[in-house]
């Protein structure tokens, strides 16, 4: 997980992901809204959270390769790497979904339900502030995006620096894992 300024949602994401993930490796891209402090406190009570640290450079998608490089020795062949963003929640249980796949599958795409913050949401929140979670407040979405979200670990995995995903992926799953994305 790479994060930046997601204090409003990241703990809820970590709570949900902790239900299915064995480990969650986190790189913070110099958040300045309290996100880093929040996840540090949360990590003290959740042994699944591994803090890579803070990265002060410009964000780029291949930054996830840095996490993989530093922690790949903790994975065994057949384990799955997930690209988890700080503002998303899986609709399908990843453990069940991945377990149902044929052994030859080496990567999985998502079906991303993008939730949108509307003018009505803004008016409602300014006139009646709510402590309700983001996932309960936002209701408008469109399934309009897909990208690789899971990659199977193998001894021959090749993930060069500055590439978004490993270069030797050959057999994608025919079905997509669904997730809710709260990008706003």
Buried (B, 14 or more C-beta within 10 A) or exposed (E): BBBBBBBBBBBBBBEBBBEBBEEBBBBBBEBEEEBBEBBEEBBEEEEBBBBBEEBEEEEEEEBBBBBBEBBBEEBEEEBBBBBBBBBBBBEBEBBEBBEEBEEEBBBBBBBBBBBEBEEEBEEEEEEEEEEEEBBEBBEEBEBEEEEBBBBBBBEEBEBEEEEBBBEEBEEEBEBBBBBBBBEE
